[in-house]
Amino acid sequence: MDSRVENKHRSKRRKWLYWAGGGLLLIVIGIGIYLLYLYDQVSDTVDTMHNPLDRDDNPERQKELDSIFKDTKSINILLLGVDEREHDKGRSDTMILVSMNPQTDSMKMLSIPRDTRVPIPGYGMDKINHAYAYEGVGLSVQTVHGLLDVPVHFYVKVNMEGFKQGVDALGGVTVQNDTAFSHKGKDFPTGEIHLNGEEALKYIRKRKGLSKGDIGRNERQRAVIQAAIDKGSSFSSITKVTDILNIIGDNVKTDLQMKQMRALLADYRQTRNNIDSMEMNGSGQYIGGLWYYMVPDEEINRIQTEIKNHMQAR
């Protein structure tokens, strides 16, 4: 990476928190597509979304996935929030590993900071979001698998414009706000508040000037995620079918097939009722003039153990 690219990365260092809401919102819409399969447009949308990786040509992988769905074992999905423009390969500003265990009806969500220094296969130690810049989704999946030592069964890549559009297509979301504040011309009073897409984005981005800082922003982010999941799973949202399908087709790529989306809805939907958000604890450090987020080995081990225990729980 040259200095100009690095400067752009540095200027957006904190965007990974913002991406979490949009990423999970749109994967829920993607899973919920089974509810809409009676509409002719759905098959076209799924075709547009579907973007398999090289590994999907392996028959053994398909057998393994069939076995997992048959026995309703845990599934891990990597969410990538990507800022892509025309003639620009883009960057993965957000990486979130979602682990769903249908045996315990529970979900783990691990946010991986984009500047985390990790070994990238073929490139050595670097920022984890550079994996996408180097070789795209496939290398991102491989890097996360190597870091966490857990399988990454599927990926969902979401373009940034999907966040606001997704919230608006659902008719907005309602959250309980514990601390009154203002951000970029919008007031957020305490109590139950309803947010459209633009307001939801402002709500989850506020950090400075509040006592909890990043912790408070994470809490608001999770509140918006939960509200979006509940709204996206409700029957009333089906009336938004055209808008939702357009958003999915324009903003989402995934290696999930239609039959797998159906299985996720049928057998994994209840995992949304028990969501546990995980964060990587680390600190910033300059190496060779570049800023990295350094996560100690013991913290990586803790995260690995927690995810593996969650996957194996019955």
C-alpha positions in Angstrom: 0.0 0.0 0.0 1.4 3.4 -0.9 1.1 6.5 1.3 -1.9 7.9 -0.5 -4.0 4.7 0.0 -2.8 4.5 3.6 -3.9 8.1 4.2 -7.4 7.3 2.9 -7.6 4.3 5.1 -6.5 6.3 8.1 -9.1 8.9 7.5 -11.8 6.3 7.7 -10.4 4.3 10.6 -13.6 4.4 12.6 -16.1 3.4 9.9 -16.2 -0.2 11.0 -18.7 0.6 13.8 -21.0 2.3 11.3 -21.0 -0.7 9.0 -22.3 -3.2 11.6 -25.9 -2.0 11.4 -26.1 -2.0 7.6 -24.3 -5.3 7.3 -26.5 -7.3 9.6 -29.7 -5.6 8.5 -29.1 -6.6 4.9 -28.2 -10.2 5.7 -31.4 -10.5 7.6 -33.3 -9.2 4.5 -31.3 -11.7 2.4 -32.2 -14.6 4.7 -35.8 -13.4 4.7 -36.0 -13.6 0.9 -37.5 -17.0 1.3 -40.7 -15.3 2.6 -40.9 -13.6 -0.8 -40.2 -16.6 -3.0 -43.7 -16.6 -4.5 -42.9 -13.4 -6.3 -41.4 -13.7 -9.8 -38.8 -11.0 -9.0 -37.1 -13.1 -6.4 -35.4 -15.6 -8.7 -33.9 -12.7 -10.6 -32.7 -11.0 -7.4 -31.1 -14.2 -6.1 -29.3 -14.6 -9.4 -28.0 -11.1 -9.1 -26.9 -11.6 -5.5 -25.2 -15.0 -6.0 -21.5 -14.7 -6.4 -19.7 -18.0 -5.5 -16.0 -18.3 -4.6 -13.5 -20.7 -6.2 -14.0 -23.0 -3.2 -17.6 -23.6 -4.2 -16.6 -25.7 -7.1 -15.3 -28.4 -4.6 -17.9 -31.2 -4.3 -16.7 -32.1 -0.8 -17.6 -28.6 0.4 -21.1 -29.0 -0.9 -21.4 -32.4 0.8 -20.2 -30.8 4.1 -22.7 -27.9 3.8 -25.6 -30.3 3.0 -24.7 -32.3 6.2 -24.6 -29.1 8.3 -28.0 -28.0 7.2 -29.4 -31.5 7.5 -28.3 -31.8 11.1 -28.9 -28.1 11.8 -25.3 -27.5 13.0 -23.9 -24.1 13.7 -23.2 -21.8 10.7 -20.7 -18.9 10.5 -21.2 -16.1 8.0 -18.7 -13.3 7.3 -20.3 -9.9 6.7 -18.2 -7.5 4.7 -19.2 -3.8 4.5 -17.5 -2.5 1.4 -17.1 1.0 0.0 -17.0 0.4 -3.7 -17.0 3.0 -6.5 -16.8 2.8 -10.2 -13.3 1.8 -11.4 -12.3 1.2 -7.7 -11.8 -2.3 -6.2 -13.0 -0.9 -2.9 -12.1 -1.6 0.7 -13.8 -3.8 3.4 -14.5 -1.1 6.0 -16.3 -3.6 8.2 -15.8 -7.3 8.9 -18.3 -9.0 11.2 -18.4 -12.8 11.8 -21.9 -13.9 12.7 -22.1 -17.4 14.3 -25.6 -18.9 14.5 -26.4 -21.9 16.6 -29.9 -23.3 16.1 -29.5 -25.8 18.8 -29.4 -23.1 21.4 -31.2 -20.4 19.4 -28.4 -18.0 19.9 -26.1 -15.8 17.8 -22.6 -14.4 18.3 -21.5 -11.3 16.5 -17.8 -10.5 16.4 -16.7 -7.1 15.0 -13.1 -7.2 13.6 -11.6 -3.7 13.4 -10.4 -3.0 9.9 -6.9 -1.9 11.1 -6.2 -5.2 13.0 -2.7 -6.4 12.3 -2.9 -10.1 11.2 -1.1 -12.5 8.9 -2.6 -12.3 5.4 -1.8 -15.5 3.3 0.7 -14.6 0.7 1.3 -11.1 1.9 2.6 -11.3 5.5 1.6 -9.1 8.4 -0.8 -6.4 7.4 -4.1 -4.7 8.2 -7.0 -7.2 7.9 -9.0 -5.0 5.5 -6.1 -5.1 3.0 -7.0 -8.7 2.3 -10.0 -7.5 0.3 -8.0 -4.8 -1.4 -5.4 -7.4 -2.5 -7.6 -10.2 -3.7 -11.2 -9.6 -2.8 -13.7 -11.7 -0.8 -11.9 -15.0 -1.1 -8.7 -13.8 0.6 -10.8 -12.0 3.2 -12.6 -15.3 4.1 -9.3 -17.1 4.1 -7.7 -14.5 6.4 -10.5 -14.5 8.9 -10.5 -18.3 9.0 -6.8 -18.3 9.7 -7.1 -15.7 12.4 -10.0 -17.3 14.3 -9.4 -21.0 13.5 -13.2 -21.5 12.9 -14.9 -22.2 9.6 -16.4 -19.4 7.5 -19.2 -21.2 5.8 -20.6 -18.3 3.8 -20.0 -14.6 3.2 -22.3 -11.6 2.5 -20.9 -8.5 1.0 -22.9 -5.3 1.4 -22.3 -2.0 -0.3 -22.6 1.1 2.0 -25.6 2.6 0.3 -27.7 -0.3 1.5 -27.8 0.9 5.1 -30.0 3.9 4.7 -32.1 2.4 1.9 -32.6 -0.8 3.9 -34.0 1.1 7.0 -36.2 3.2 4.8 -37.6 0.2 2.9 -38.5 -1.4 6.2 -40.4 1.8 7.2 -37.8 2.8 9.7 -36.9 1.3 13.1 -37.9 2.0 16.7 -35.3 1.9 19.5 -35.2 2.8 23.2 -32.8 5.7 23.7 -31.3 6.0 27.2 -29.2 9.2 26.8 -30.4 12.4 25.0 -27.9 13.9 22.5 -27.7 15.7 19.2 -25.7 14.8 16.2 -25.4 16.6 12.8 -28.6 18.7 13.3 -30.7 15.8 14.6 -31.9 15.6 18.3 -32.3 12.2 19.9 -34.4 12.5 23.1 -34.6 9.8 25.8 -37.3 7.2 25.5 -38.7 5.4 22.5 -37.7 7.0 19.2 -38.4 6.1 15.6 -35.6 6.5 13.1 -35.6 6.6 9.3 -32.5 5.6 7.4 -30.6 8.9 7.6 -31.5 9.3 11.3 -30.4 5.8 12.1 -27.0 6.4 10.5 -26.5 9.5 12.6 -27.7 7.7 15.7 -25.1 4.9 15.5 -22.2 7.2 14.5 -22.2 9.6 17.5 -19.3 9.0 19.8 -17.6 12.2 21.0 -19.1 14.2 23.8 -20.9 11.3 25.4 -19.7 9.7 28.7 -19.6 6.1 27.3 -17.8 7.0 24.1 -17.3 3.9 21.9 -19.1 1.7 24.4 -22.2 3.8 24.1 -22.1 3.8 20.3 -21.8 0.0 20.3 -24.9 -0.2 22.5 -26.8 2.0 20.1 -25.5 0.1 17.2 -26.8 -3.2 18.7 -30.2 -1.6 19.4 -30.6 -0.6 15.8 -29.5 -4.1 14.7 -32.0 -5.8 16.9 -34.8 -3.4 15.8 -33.9 -4.0 12.1 -33.9 -7.8 12.6 -37.3 -7.7 14.3 -38.8 -5.4 11.7 -37.3 -7.4 8.8 -38.8 -10.6 10.2 -42.3 -9.2 10.6 -45.1 -9.9 8.3 -45.8 -6.2 7.7 -42.4 -5.8 6.0 -43.5 -8.1 3.2 -45.6 -5.2 1.8 -42.2 -3.6 1.1 -41.2 -6.4 -1.3 -40.4 -4.4 -4.3 -38.2 -1.9 -2.5 -36.5 -4.6 -0.5 -35.7 -6.7 -3.6 -34.2 -3.7 -5.3 -32.0 -2.9 -2.3 -30.8 -6.5 -2.1 -30.1 -6.8 -5.8 -28.2 -3.5 -5.9 -26.2 -3.8 -2.7 -25.6 -7.4 -1.7 -23.4 -10.3 -3.0 -23.2 -13.7 -1.4 -22.3 -17.3 -2.0 -25.6 -18.4 -0.3 -27.9 -20.3 -2.6 -31.7 -20.1 -2.6 -32.1 -23.5 -0.9 -29.6 -22.4 1.8 -31.5 -19.2 2.4 -34.6 -21.2 2.9 -32.9 -23.5 5.3 -31.6 -20.5 7.3 -35.1 -19.1 7.6 -36.6 -22.4 8.5 -34.1 -23.6 11.1 -31.9 -20.7 12.1 -34.3 -17.8 12.3 -34.8 -18.0 16.1 -31.1 -17.4 16.7 -32.0 -13.7 16.4 -33.8 -13.9 19.8 -30.5 -14.2 21.7 -27.7 -12.0 20.2 -24.4 -11.6 22.0 -22.1 -8.9 20.5 -18.3 -9.5 20.8 -15.5 -7.1 20.5 -11.7 -7.5 20.1 -9.8 -5.8 22.9 -6.5 -4.3 21.8 -4.6 -1.0 21.4 -3.2 1.2 18.7 0.4 1.1 17.7 2.6 2.6 15.0 4.9 0.2 13.1 7.0 1.5 10.3 5.0 4.8 10.3 1.7 3.0 9.9 -1.1 2.8 12.6 -2.3 -0.7 13.5 -4.8 -2.1 15.9 -2.9 -4.7 17.9 -4.8 -7.6 19.5 -2.7 -9.8 21.9 -2.5 -13.5 21.4 -4.4 -14.2 24.6 -7.3 -12.1 23.4 -7.4 -14.0 20.1 -7.3 -17.2 22.0 -10.2 -16.0 24.2 -12.3 -15.1 21.2 -11.5 -18.4 19.5 -12.6 -20.4 22.5 -15.8 -18.4 23.0 -16.9 -18.9 19.4 -16.0 -22.6 19.3 -17.9 -23.2 22.6 -20.9 -21.4 21.2 -20.8 -23.5 18.0 -20.6 -26.7 20.0 -23.2 -25.9 22.6 -26.4 -28.0 22.7 
